[in-house]
Amino acid sequence: WMQDGDVPVIPPGPDGRSESARNFLGFRDGSANPDSTDDAHMNDIVWVGPDKGEPEWADGGTYMAVRILRNFVERWDRTPPGEQEAIFGRMKDSGAPFGGTHEYDEFDYADDPDGALTPLDAHIRLANPRTTESEDSIILRRPFNYANGATRANQLDHGLLFIAFQADLEKGFIAVQNRLNGEPLEEYIKPVGGGYFFVLPGARDAG
């Protein structure tokens, strides 16, 4: 199979940072991605090697999870914006977490244990509860939008081509998906393709 996708290019703002692109549900996607320029962090969560129980030939490779998620755009657009925000756990206009003002605001849920501000089943809260235990399931991800026209039922076939890299599939993508099982967002999305892959290390030098 093959799936084309794209990410709109957004120029940096006055602070030098670019806002994340929006998905077809109208929300910014990829806001809490780890810093890929932090070598120590990438070595910990993305790259594999003998120190992580992998064979020597795998040193410098990574595991890739791919998922094609169709978005039921028509159904979503009939959902009130406030309910949409509660499902995601972020403000739709700014992308800020509840209680914040900017997409990249730092936050945790220590002061909101009962979900009074951010619902306990909000997508971002389930995906990353920001606890000591959930630090093991941090993934480096890249969401692409895809548009395949319309189905035979005359519904939009639009959605998200989700790609994530991690050193351990069980601790990374699979752990996140297990936490997301049963979330309210499931009513508006449907996995229709994807797979798990191992990405071999690239050439290090002329040899």
N, C-alpha and C positions, 0 to 999 in steps of 0.2 A: 504494500500500500504506500501511498504518498499523500501528504497533505501540505499545501502551501499555507503560509501564514505571514503576517506582517505586524510590525510595531510602529505606530506613528512616531516620527521624529519630533521631539519637543525641545526647543532651544533652552539653554540654561537661564535661570532667573537672575535677579540682581545678586543673590548670595552665591551664585556659581553652581547651584544644584538644579537639575532638571526634575520636573514633576513626572511621576510615572504616567504612562499612557493609560487610557481608559479601555475597559473591555466592552463588549456589546451589551452588558447590563448597566453601563454608564458609570461604573466605579473604577477608581484607579487600582491598578493591579501590579503587585510586586513591591509595595511600599516598604516592607520590613525585610528586604533582602539583605543578607550579610555583605560586608565590604569585601569585594573580590580582590582588592589591592592589599589586603592584610594577609601576607604570606603565612604567618603562623596560624591564623584562623583557618585559612584554606587547607593547610597541611593537616589540620585537625579534623575538619568536617567534610572535605571533598576528596583529597588524594589518598590513594591506598598504597600499601607496601608491606614488606615483611613485618614491620612493627604492628600491623593491624591483622596479622594472620594470613596475608595473601602471599602467593609465590613470588619469587624474585622477578620473573618476567612481567608481573603486573605492576611493579613499582612505578608510580607516577601516573597510573591510570585512574579511572573513576567509574562509578556506576551511574547510569542514566535511566531515569524513569520518564516515560512519555505517555501522556494521556490526552486524547481528543474528547473534549467535553462540548456537546451540543447545548446551546442555550435556548430555552423556550422564551424567546424575546417577546412574543405577543402576550403571553401570560404574565411575564414580568412587568411589562409596561402597564398592565391593568392593576398592578399592586401599588398601593399608596406609598409615596416616597419615604414617609416615616417608618413604615413597616420594612421597606427595603433596607434602610439604614440599620434597623435593629437586627436584621438578618445578617448583614455584613459586620456590624460593629464599628462602622466609620461613617462620617458625614459625607454625603454624596458630592456636594459642591467642592469642598476643599480636600477631601480625602483624609482629614484629621481624625484620629481616634476620639471617641466620646470624651469630652472634658478638655480636648486640646484645640489648637487653632491651625496647626500645619500638619501636612501629611507625614512629615518625618519626626514629629514630636515623640520623645521618649516617654514610655509609660509602662505600668504594670498593673496588676489587679489586686495588689495587697490591700488597698483601701476600699475595694468593692467585692468582698467575698460572696455576697448574696446576689450579685448581678443587678443591683439597683441602677447603675449607670450603664454598664455594658452587659447585655443578657448573657447568661452562662452558656447558652447554645449559639451565640454569635459566631460567625465563621472565623474571624481572626482570633477569637478567644479559644476556640477549640483547636485551631491549627497550631497556635503557639500560646499556651497558657502562661508563658513567661515564668516558669518555675525552674528550680534547680534540675528537676528530673527531665523537663522538656528541652534542656540545652543539648541533649544527645540527639535530638531529632531535627536540628537546624539543617536546612537544605539551601543550596544555591539554585535559584530557579529563574526561568525566563518564560513569560507568558506571551504568546502570539495570538492575534485575532485571526480567525479564518472565516471566509464567506463562500459557501458553495451554492449560492442561488436559492432555489426553493425546492421543496419536496413535492412528490406527486399529490400530496394532500394540500398543496398550495400554502405551506407554512415555510417560514424562513429557515434555512439550514445554515445558521451562523453559530459561532461559538469560540472556544478557546483551545489552542494547541499548547498544552502545558508541558514544559521540559524542565527537569530538575536533576541536579548532580549531587552525589553524596558518596561518602566512603563506605557506607553500610546501608543497604536497602531496608533491612529489617528495622534498624534504629531510625532511619530517615523517613523516606516517603511512605513506607508501609505503616509506620507508627503514627504518622500524621493522618493518613487515611482512616485508620482505625478510630482515631479520636473524632473524625468528622462523620462517621457513620451515623445516620439518623438526623443530621442537622437540617434545619428548615430550608436551607438552600437547595437541598436535594429535589424539592418540588419543581425547581426551575432549570435543572441541568440533567444531562444524561450522558454517561460515558459511552462512546461509540467506537473507540479504537485506542491503540497504544501498545505499550509493552515495556519490558525491562531489558536493558542492554549493558554490556561492559565496554567502556571506551578505552582502547589501548593507549599506552603512553606514546607521545609524539617523539620525533627525532630530537635528541639532545645536542648533537654536534655533527660534524662532517662524517664521523664514523658510523 
